[in-house]
Amino acid sequence: MVRTTVEGKPKTDYSLSNVGPEVTLEELVRAYGQRYRVEQMLQEGKGEAGLGHYEVRSWVGWHHHMTLALLALWFLLLERGRLGGKSCPAVTAPQIPKIFSRLLRDPPPDHKQIARQVSEVLRRNEDARIYSWHQRTGRYPPPRPPAESG
């Protein structure tokens, strides 16, 4: 496939594919167009969900790490979409794999167990925020505004 931009100074990209004749040109162009979005998502995953932070010595360990990191990235993307792309969820990216790894140790959790685990992390985050504010200022912080329902 040859792709040329229509800018003032055109740029040409060449790609070779091994797809069979049953794949249409439209499908091939669509798949090639998704390449940038996939690369961007994987870069975000390295920064936000720890895709690049693995130090394992076995295939199983690497597979477990990647599974949890991709679950964390998926959760972040869903939350960002739920919040309208305006804000990040209150749970931090490094906390998401910890939550999932705790939940995946036992038989599959029900929604109450998941909610309890996430609420525990959110409560600890809020306690840490209040403590930090109090240590810096000697006062308690103003209450957070209520979350917008989406």
Summary of the structure (lengths in Angstrom):
residues: 150
radius of gyration: 21.6
end to end distance: 42.4
largest distance: 70.8
contacts: 309
relative contact order: 0.07
helix: 55%
strand: 4%
